[in-house]
C-alpha cells in the first residue's frame, strides 16, 4: 500500500470515530431522559448502556488501528507537509471536531452520573418505604387476627 492510501484510511478512521461519537452523544441524551423519567423501563436503560458500550469498543478498535497506520506514515507526513497539505488540514479539522464531541460526552457523562445516583437513591428509598409499609400491614393483620380468637373457656356448672 502506498502512503496516500494509508492517509486516506486515516481520514476514514477519523470520520468513523466522529460518527461513533455522535451515536454516543445520542445514547447519552436518551440515558438522561431514562434517568429523569421515573416510569422509564429499566430494561431500556440496560439496553442503552449495552449499545453505548459497543460503540466505545468500536472506538477503542479504531484508535488502535489509527495509531498503527499513523506510525507507518508519520515520517512521510512530517517530511512532505506541502504535498499532503489538504489531507493534513482535513485530519486537523476532524480531530478538532472529535475533541469537541469528546468534551460534550464528558459533560453528559458527569450529568448522567449525578442523575443516576439521584434515581437510584429514589428507588432505594421507595424500596425501604415499601418494606416498612409491608411490615406495618403485617403487624396490623396479625393483631387483628388475634382479636377474633376466642380462647377456650371452662365453665363451672356446679351450683
N, C-alpha and C positions, 0 to 999 in steps of 0.2 A: 504494500500500500504506500502511496505517496503522501508526503506531508500535507498537501492540500486536502486529501481525503480525510486524514486524521483531524485536521482543523474543522472540516465540515461536521465530523462526528462530535467534536467538542461543542460546536454550536447547537447541534441537535440535542445533545445531552442537557445543555443549559435550558433549552426550550422545554424539554420534557420535565425538567426539575421545576420550572416556572408553573407548568400545568399541574403538577402534583401539589405544589404549594397552594395553588388556587383551590384544589379539591380539599386540602386540609383546612383552609380558611372556611370553606362552605360547611365542612363537618363540625368545625368549632362553633359556627353560628347555630347549627342545628342542636349541638350539645347545650349551648346557652339556653335555647328555648326549652329543651327537655329538662334541664335543671330548674328553670323558673316555673314550669308548669307542674304543679303538684299532682295533677291527674295523668301525667305522662306515663307511658308504658316503659317499665324498667327493661324489658326485653329489647325495645327500640334503642335505648341508651347503650345497652351491651353491644348491639349490632353496629351502632355508630362507632363505638370505640374500637371494635374489631376492624371495621373498614378503614378507619384512620390509621390504625396500626399497620395495616397492609400498605398504605401509602407511604408511611415512614420507612418501612422495609425497602420499598422500591427506591426511595430517596437515597438510602444508605448504599444500595447497589449502584445507583447512578454515580454517587460520589466516588466510590471505589474505582469504577470504570473510567470516570473522568480523570482521576488522578493518574491512573496508569497511562492513559493516552497523552495527557499533558506532559508527563515525564518524557515521553518519546519525542515530542515536538517542541519542547520548551526552548531548546538551543536554537532551533530554526526560527521560532517566533522572535526571540530576542535578537538574533543576528540579522533578520530581514524584516524589520518593523515596517519599512516603506512598502515592501512587496505585499504584506498582509495587513495593510492599514485598515481596510474595510472590515475584514474578519475580526481584527482586534477590537475595533470600535463596536462591532456587533456584540462581541463577547462582553465587553465592558458594560454596555447597556443592559444586557441580560443579567449580568452579575449585580448591577445596581438594583434592578427590579427584584431579583431574588433576595437581596439583602433587605429591601423594604418589606417584602412579603414575610420574611423570617421574623422581622421585628413585630409585624402585625400579629403573627402567630404567637409569639412570646407573650404579648399583651393579652391576647384572647385566652391563652392557657392560664395565665395568672387569674384573670377574671373568672374563668370557669372553675378553677380550683376553689376559689372562695365560694362560688355558688354551690359547688358540690358539697363542701363542708357544711354550708348552711342547710342544704337539702337533707343531708344525712343526719344532721343534728335534729332536724324536724321529724324525720322518720323515726329516729331513736326515741324522741320524746313521745311520739304517738304510740309507739310500741309499749313504752313504760306506762303511759296513761291507760291503754287498753288492758294491760296486765293488772293494774291497780283496780280498774273497774270490774274486771272478771273476779278478782279476789273478793271485792266488796259484795258483788252479786252472790258469789258462792257462800259467803258468811251469812248473808241475808236469808238465802233459801234454807240453809242448814238450821238457822234459828227459827224460821217459820215452820219448818218440818217438826221441830221439837215441840212447838206449842200444841200441835194437834195430837200428839201422842198422849194417850191416857194410860197412866201406869195402872197395872193390875191392882185391884183393891180387894182387901179382905174384909168381909162384913161379918160381924159377930151377931148371930141371930138368937142368942140366948137371952132371954129376958125373964 
